[in-house]
Amino acid sequence: MSGPDYYVPAVALGIAFVTKLRGFIRRRRDPMTRAVAGLLLMSGAGFALAAPPTIAVVNRWAGVPNVSAPLVYAILCVFNTFCIVLLVYWREGFGEGARRQVRRWFGACAGVIVLLVGCFSLGEAPVERLRDLDTHYASTPWIREMVVVYLTWHIVVGVVVPVMCWRWSRVVDGWLRAGLLTLVAGFTFSTSFGVAKAVAVIARWAGGDLDFLSTDVAPPLAGVGAVLTTSGFLLPQGRRAAMAWEAWQSYRWMGPLWRRLRTLMGLPATTTWWEPLGSRLFDRETDIHDDLLALAPYCDLRAMTARRDRALDDGASPEDAWALAAATMIALAIRAKESAAGTDEEPRETGTAALGAVLGTGTRGIARISRQYGALRHDLAVAQ
């Protein structure tokens, strides 16, 4: 793998981290949020610092040949630890038992990092190796032990985590199951990376030469594994993303009816774009709710019922037929109110009942009705 092969996923993971940074800061006291932030940060940093050009720069900056090796190994150990911590939070919650497990894992990770730094400090690696340090120094005292410590930790985590994920995936469903199965795939690649490196090192011990496993086979496996692993932890948040998309879709669908009612009532149709989407959606739904109440004298329950029946006869689904019927009644009520400007009618009981049924559909129901209304406006304008 060349520099771009490392930097492209590093940039992608960096973008993912930056896009979530606002949420990370807002929910910084949430252990799950901190773990996801650490996962993304360590994954992106691991790719960036493992690139041969970066290794050369770090070595020159530090003035110590191959000092990048324990640095990269330490970052990848922390990444693996964040993976386990997230799984603990998923399964155990945030109780005292989960916190104890998290502390133990971070303690073990710290111990591994101390061993890595200690071994590197005691060993001698004077010749800079950008791609094959593992095999080049496979028999060098203390550098050999550093490599063994790192690969052992990596392979152990890479075996334990997918087994846990596979067992758990058999009793859950939805986004969580998709995330767990993605983690199984990701850690399978990641473990294969460690095994390929280990085989190359053992071959050197035996007097053989399988360096290509370490330099050519292992890095792509690590790249695919890291991306899949990170994706696996982010997938269970797909439900939140789906809810955000649904909120935005509802907000957009409400636009035609909201703007028409605001104009009808002589009120400004302005939006505070800097406010959160949830607040804007609530305000738009409230405006529609209040403005529709003024149409009660002009709403005709019988017209709405008849239009729904015709839509059902034409093959529309019950949900679409209801939305179309309600939108048609509202469009006719708006036209009737404009034609009867200056009059002061009392709400009819059937009109109030019809509006009650419309408003009782909730946010998504009103959004669908507004969407149908937007499609009807052109037809009604032509009919006039």
PADOTOR-460741 format. One record per residue (C-alpha): residue in three letters; x negated, y, z negated. Coordinates in nm, 2 decimals, decimal comma, padded with zeros to 4 digits, m for minus. Example, Ala and Ser with C-alpha at 12.3 -4.5 7.8 and 13.67 -1.06 7.14 Angstrom:
2
   res       px       py       pz
   ala   m01,23   m00,45   m00,78
   ser   m01,37   m00,11   m00,71
//
This chain:
384
   res       px       py       pz
   met    00,00    00,00    00,00
   ser   m00,13    00,35    00,09
   gly   m00,06    00,68   m00,09
   pro    00,28    00,75    00,08
   asp    00,40    00,40   m00,02
   tyr    00,36    00,51   m00,39
   tyr    00,46    00,88   m00,35
   val    00,79    00,82   m00,17
   pro    00,95    00,62   m00,45
   ala    00,78    00,86   m00,71
   val    00,95    01,16   m00,54
   ala    01,29    00,97   m00,52
   leu    01,27    00,89   m00,89
   gly    01,16    01,24   m00,97
   ile    01,46    01,38   m00,79
   ala    01,69    01,15   m00,98
   phe    01,53    01,27   m01,30
   val    01,57    01,64   m01,21
   thr    01,93    01,60   m01,11
   lys    02,01    01,44   m01,44
   leu    01,79    01,68   m01,64
   arg    02,08    01,91   m01,74
   gly    02,27    01,62   m01,88
   phe    01,96    01,48   m02,05
   ile    01,91    01,82   m02,23
   arg    02,28    01,85   m02,32
   arg    02,30    01,50   m02,46
   arg    01,94    01,48   m02,59
   arg    02,05    01,35   m02,93
   asp    02,21    01,04   m02,76
   pro    01,97    00,75   m02,78
   met    02,10    00,60   m02,46
   thr    02,04    00,93   m02,28
   arg    01,68    00,95   m02,41
   ala    01,62    00,59   m02,30
   val    01,75    00,66   m01,95
   ala    01,54    00,97   m01,93
   gly    01,23    00,78   m02,04
   leu    01,29    00,50   m01,79
   leu    01,32    00,74   m01,50
   leu    01,02    00,95   m01,61
   met    00,79    00,65   m01,67
   ser    00,90    00,48   m01,35
   gly    00,82    00,79   m01,14
   ala    00,50    00,86   m01,32
   gly    00,39    00,50   m01,28
   phe    00,43    00,52   m00,90
   ala    00,26    00,86   m00,88
   leu   m00,04    00,77   m01,10
   ala   m00,09    00,42   m00,94
   ala   m00,15    00,57   m00,60
   pro   m00,51    00,53   m00,49
   pro   m00,55    00,91   m00,42
   thr   m00,41    00,99   m00,76
   ile   m00,64    00,74   m00,93
   ala   m00,94    00,90   m00,76
   val   m00,83    01,25   m00,88
   val   m00,77    01,14   m01,24
   asn   m01,10    00,96   m01,26
   arg   m01,29    01,27   m01,13
   trp   m01,09    01,50   m01,36
   ala   m01,17    01,29   m01,67
   gly   m01,52    01,22   m01,56
   val   m01,49    00,85   m01,65
   pro   m01,49    00,59   m01,37
   asn   m01,17    00,38   m01,37
   val   m01,01    00,56   m01,66
   ser   m00,69    00,56   m01,46
   ala   m00,66    00,18   m01,52
   pro   m00,56    00,19   m01,89
   leu   m00,35    00,50   m01,83
   val   m00,14    00,33   m01,56
   tyr   m00,12    00,01   m01,76
   ala    00,00    00,21   m02,06
   ile    00,27    00,39   m01,86
   leu    00,40    00,06   m01,71
   cys    00,41   m00,09   m02,06
   val    00,62    00,20   m02,18
   phe    00,85    00,16   m01,88
   asn    00,90   m00,21   m01,96
   thr    00,97   m00,12   m02,32
   phe    01,23    00,13   m02,22
   cys    01,40   m00,14   m02,01
   ile    01,43   m00,36   m02,32
   val    01,55   m00,07   m02,53
   leu    01,83    00,01   m02,29
   leu    01,94   m00,35   m02,30
   val    01,94   m00,35   m02,68
   tyr    02,16   m00,04   m02,67
   trp    02,39   m00,19   m02,41
   arg    02,45   m00,50   m02,61
   glu    02,41   m00,39   m02,97
   gly    02,53   m00,03   m02,97
   phe    02,35    00,22   m03,20
   gly    02,38    00,06   m03,54
   glu    02,10    00,00   m03,78
   gly    02,03   m00,35   m03,64
   ala    01,98   m00,20   m03,29
   arg    01,76    00,07   m03,43
   arg    01,54   m00,19   m03,60
   gln    01,50   m00,38   m03,28
   val    01,41   m00,07   m03,09
   arg    01,15    00,03   m03,35
   arg    01,00   m00,32   m03,33
   trp    00,97   m00,31   m02,95
   phe    00,82    00,04   m02,95
   gly    00,58   m00,08   m03,22
   ala    00,48   m00,38   m03,01
   cys    00,43   m00,15   m02,71
   ala    00,21    00,08   m02,92
   gly    00,00   m00,22   m03,02
   val   m00,04   m00,32   m02,66
   ile   m00,15    00,03   m02,56
   val   m00,40    00,04   m02,85
   leu   m00,55   m00,29   m02,73
   leu   m00,57   m00,16   m02,37
   val   m00,75    00,16   m02,47
   gly   m00,98   m00,03   m02,71
   cys   m01,08   m00,29   m02,46
   phe   m01,15   m00,03   m02,19
   ser   m01,36    00,17   m02,44
   leu   m01,56   m00,14   m02,53
   gly   m01,61   m00,26   m02,18
   glu   m01,82   m00,12   m01,89
   ala   m01,67   m00,05   m01,55
   pro   m01,92    00,19   m01,39
   val   m01,81    00,14   m01,02
   glu   m01,48    00,31   m00,93
   arg   m01,23    00,06   m00,79
   leu   m00,92    00,22   m00,65
   arg   m00,73   m00,09   m00,55
   asp   m00,90   m00,41   m00,68
   leu   m01,02   m00,33   m01,04
   asp   m00,83   m00,63   m01,17
   thr   m01,03   m00,88   m00,96
   his   m01,35   m00,69   m00,93
   tyr   m01,40   m00,68   m01,31
   ala   m01,22   m01,01   m01,37
   ser   m01,52   m01,16   m01,55
   thr   m01,65   m00,84   m01,71
   pro   m01,63   m00,86   m02,09
   trp   m01,36   m00,64   m02,25
   ile   m01,23   m00,52   m01,91
   arg   m01,13   m00,88   m01,85
   glu   m00,94   m00,88   m02,19
   met   m00,77   m00,55   m02,09
   val   m00,64   m00,70   m01,77
   val   m00,52   m01,01   m01,96
   val   m00,34   m00,81   m02,23
   tyr   m00,16   m00,60   m01,97
   leu   m00,06   m00,89   m01,74
   thr    00,05   m01,10   m02,04
   trp    00,28   m00,82   m02,17
   his    00,41   m00,76   m01,82
   ile    00,49   m01,12   m01,75
   val    00,65   m01,19   m02,09
   val    00,88   m00,89   m02,05
   gly    00,95   m00,99   m01,69
   val    01,07   m01,33   m01,80
   val    01,26   m01,25   m02,11
   val    01,46   m00,96   m01,97
   pro    01,61   m01,13   m01,66
   val    01,71   m01,43   m01,87
   met    01,89   m01,20   m02,11
   cys    02,05   m01,02   m01,82
   trp    02,16   m01,33   m01,64
   arg    02,33   m01,48   m01,95
   trp    02,50   m01,15   m02,02
   ser    02,62   m01,11   m01,66
   arg    02,83   m01,42   m01,69
   val    03,05   m01,27   m01,96
   val    03,10   m00,92   m01,82
   asp    03,23   m00,77   m01,50
   gly    03,25   m00,44   m01,31
   trp    02,97   m00,19   m01,29
   leu    02,79   m00,35   m01,59
   arg    02,77   m00,69   m01,42
   ala    02,65   m00,53   m01,10
   gly    02,38   m00,35   m01,30
   leu    02,27   m00,67   m01,48
   leu    02,24   m00,87   m01,16
   thr    02,04   m00,59   m01,00
   leu    01,81   m00,60   m01,31
   val    01,77   m00,98   m01,26
   ala    01,66   m00,92   m00,90
   gly    01,43   m00,62   m01,00
   phe    01,25   m00,81   m01,28
   thr    01,21   m01,11   m01,05
   phe    01,01   m00,89   m00,81
   ser    00,83   m00,73   m01,11
   thr    00,74   m01,07   m01,26
   ser    00,62   m01,19   m00,92
   phe    00,38   m00,89   m00,91
   gly    00,23   m00,99   m01,25
   val    00,20   m01,36   m01,14
   ala    00,03   m01,26   m00,81
   lys   m00,22   m01,05   m01,00
   ala   m00,28   m01,32   m01,26
   val   m00,34   m01,59   m00,99
   ala   m00,59   m01,36   m00,82
   val   m00,77   m01,30   m01,15
   ile   m00,77   m01,67   m01,24
   ala   m00,91   m01,75   m00,89
   arg   m01,20   m01,52   m00,96
   trp   m01,27   m01,70   m01,29
   ala   m01,27   m02,03   m01,10
   gly   m01,52   m01,89   m00,84
   gly   m01,26   m01,85   m00,57
   asp   m01,13   m01,54   m00,38
   leu   m00,76   m01,47   m00,36
   asp   m00,80   m01,10   m00,40
   phe   m00,54   m01,03   m00,13
   leu   m00,27   m01,14   m00,38
   ser   m00,37   m00,85   m00,60
   thr   m00,44   m00,59   m00,34
   asp   m00,19   m00,67   m00,06
   val    00,09   m00,88   m00,20
   ala    00,14   m00,75   m00,56
   pro    00,18   m00,37   m00,50
   pro    00,49   m00,40   m00,27
   leu    00,65   m00,65   m00,51
   ala    00,60   m00,39   m00,79
   gly    00,75   m00,11   m00,58
   val    01,06   m00,31   m00,50
   gly    01,09   m00,43   m00,86
   ala    01,06   m00,08   m01,01
   val    01,32    00,07   m00,78
   leu    01,57   m00,22   m00,83
   thr    01,51   m00,22   m01,21
   thr    01,58    00,16   m01,23
   ser    01,88    00,12   m01,01
   gly    02,01   m00,16   m01,23
   phe    02,01    00,06   m01,53
   leu    02,17    00,34   m01,35
   leu    02,45    00,13   m01,19
   pro    02,66    00,10   m01,51
   gln    02,69    00,47   m01,49
   gly    02,87    00,43   m01,16
   arg    03,20    00,44   m01,35
   arg    03,11    00,79   m01,47
   ala    03,01    00,88   m01,12
   ala    03,34    00,74   m00,98
   met    03,53    00,94   m01,23
   ala    03,34    01,26   m01,14
   trp    03,42    01,19   m00,77
   glu    03,78    01,13   m00,85
   ala    03,80    01,46   m01,04
   trp    03,64    01,65   m00,75
   gln    03,87    01,48   m00,50
   ser    04,18    01,57   m00,71
   tyr    04,06    01,93   m00,74
   arg    04,01    01,96   m00,37
   trp    04,35    01,79   m00,29
   met    04,53    02,04   m00,52
   gly    04,39    02,33   m00,32
   pro    04,67    02,37   m00,05
   leu    04,96    02,36   m00,30
   trp    04,78    02,57   m00,56
   arg    04,70    02,85   m00,31
   arg    05,05    02,85   m00,17
   leu    05,21    02,87   m00,51
   arg    04,98    03,15   m00,62
   thr    05,07    03,35   m00,31
   leu    05,44    03,28   m00,36
   met    05,42    03,41   m00,72
   gly    05,21    03,71   m00,62
   leu    04,91    03,60   m00,83
   pro    04,54    03,58   m00,73
   ala    04,41    03,25   m00,61
   thr    04,06    03,30   m00,75
   thr    03,82    03,03   m00,89
   thr    03,54    03,07   m01,14
   trp    03,29    02,84   m00,96
   trp    03,03    02,85   m01,23
   glu    03,27    02,68   m01,48
   pro    03,25    02,30   m01,52
   leu    03,46    02,09   m01,28
   gly    03,67    01,96   m01,56
   ser    03,77    02,31   m01,67
   arg    03,85    02,42   m01,31
   leu    04,06    02,11   m01,25
   phe    04,25    02,17   m01,57
   asp    04,31    02,53   m01,48
   arg    04,43    02,45   m01,13
   glu    04,67    02,18   m01,26
   thr    04,81    02,41   m01,52
   asp    04,87    02,68   m01,26
   ile    05,06    02,44   m01,04
   his    05,26    02,32   m01,33
   asp    05,36    02,67   m01,43
   asp    05,44    02,79   m01,08
   leu    05,65    02,48   m01,00
   leu    05,87    02,55   m01,29
   ala    05,98    02,87   m01,11
   leu    06,10    02,66   m00,82
   ala    06,35    02,46   m01,03
   pro    06,66    02,65   m00,89
   tyr    06,56    02,55   m00,54
   cys    06,46    02,18   m00,59
   asp    06,69    01,92   m00,46
   leu    06,66    01,57   m00,61
   arg    06,89    01,42   m00,34
   ala    06,66    01,55   m00,06
   met    06,36    01,41   m00,23
   thr    06,53    01,07   m00,28
   ala    06,64    01,06    00,08
   arg    06,29    01,14    00,21
   arg    06,14    00,87    00,00
   asp    06,38    00,61    00,13
   arg    06,30    00,71    00,49
   ala    05,93    00,69    00,42
   leu    05,97    00,34    00,27
   asp    06,18    00,23    00,57
   asp    05,90    00,35    00,80
   gly    05,66    00,12    00,62
   ala    05,48    00,36    00,37
   ser    05,36    00,23    00,04
   pro    05,57    00,33   m00,27
   glu    05,29    00,56   m00,38
   asp    05,26    00,74   m00,05
   ala    05,64    00,75    00,00
   trp    05,68    00,92   m00,34
   ala    05,41    01,17   m00,28
   leu    05,55    01,26    00,07
   ala    05,90    01,30   m00,07
   ala    05,79    01,52   m00,36
   ala    05,58    01,73   m00,12
   thr    05,87    01,77    00,12
   met    06,11    01,88   m00,17
   ile    05,85    02,14   m00,29
   ala    05,80    02,27    00,07
   leu    06,17    02,31    00,11
   ala    06,20    02,48   m00,23
   ile    05,93    02,73   m00,14
   arg    06,10    02,82    00,18
   ala    06,43    02,85    00,00
   lys    06,29    03,08   m00,27
   glu    06,13    03,30    00,00
   ser    06,47    03,32    00,18
   ala    06,65    03,40   m00,14
   ala    06,41    03,67   m00,26
   gly    06,57    03,90   m00,51
   thr    06,83    03,66   m00,63
   asp    06,83    03,52   m00,99
   glu    06,95    03,16   m00,98
   glu    06,98    02,93   m01,28
   pro    06,79    02,61   m01,27
   arg    07,00    02,32   m01,15
   glu    07,00    02,01   m01,36
   thr    06,90    01,79   m01,06
   gly    06,62    02,04   m00,97
   thr    06,48    02,03   m01,33
   ala    06,50    01,65   m01,33
   ala    06,32    01,63   m00,99
   leu    06,04    01,86   m01,12
   gly    06,01    01,66   m01,44
   ala    05,95    01,35   m01,23
   val    05,69    01,54   m01,02
   leu    05,50    01,68   m01,32
   gly    05,51    01,35   m01,50
   thr    05,29    01,19   m01,24
   gly    04,98    01,33   m01,40
   thr    04,67    01,49   m01,25
   arg    04,62    01,23   m00,98
   gly    04,98    01,23   m00,88
   ile    05,00    01,60   m00,85
   ala    04,68    01,59   m00,64
   arg    04,84    01,34   m00,40
   ile    05,15    01,55   m00,37
   ser    04,95    01,86   m00,29
   arg    04,75    01,67   m00,03
   gln    05,08    01,56    00,14
   tyr    05,20    01,92    00,11
   gly    04,89    02,04    00,30
   ala    04,97    01,80    00,58
   leu    05,33    01,91    00,59
   arg    05,27    02,28    00,61
   his    05,19    02,28    00,98
   asp    05,49    02,07    01,07
   leu    05,73    02,29    00,87
   ala    05,58    02,61    01,02
   val    05,65    02,47    01,37
   ala    06,00    02,37    01,27
   gln    06,08    02,73    01,15
//
